[in-house]
């Protein structure tokens, strides 16, 4: 993954947008679970 050669700005933007979507998707899945962990115990 780190040996990917990026030739143009469009390739760079597409690559970084894909990584950003993966990170945001992970956060959207993780945050409700973490919130439930914090507020579940009383």
N, C-alpha and C positions, 0 to 999 in steps of 0.2 A: 504494500500500500504506500509506503514511503518512497519506493523507487519509481513512482508514476512520474512520467515526464509531462509537464504542462507546457504546451506550445503557445497558446493564445490566451487572451484575457477571458474569452468566452469559456474555454476549457476550465480555467481557474475558477470562474464564478459558478459554473455548474458543479464542480467538485466541492467547493466550499459550501454551496447551498445544500447539497446532499448530506454532507457531514452535519450541518446545522440542523437539518430536519431530524436526523437520527438523534442528536443530542436533545433537542426539544421534545421529541417523542419519549425519550427515556425519562426526562424530567416530568412530563405529564403523567407518566405511569408511576413514577417513584414518589412524587409529592403527596398524592392522596393516601398512599400506603403509609408514608412517614407521619402524616397528620393523624391518621387513625391510630398509629402506634403511640403518638404523643397524648392524644385525648382519650384513648380507649380505657386506660387504667384510671380508676378514681379512688 
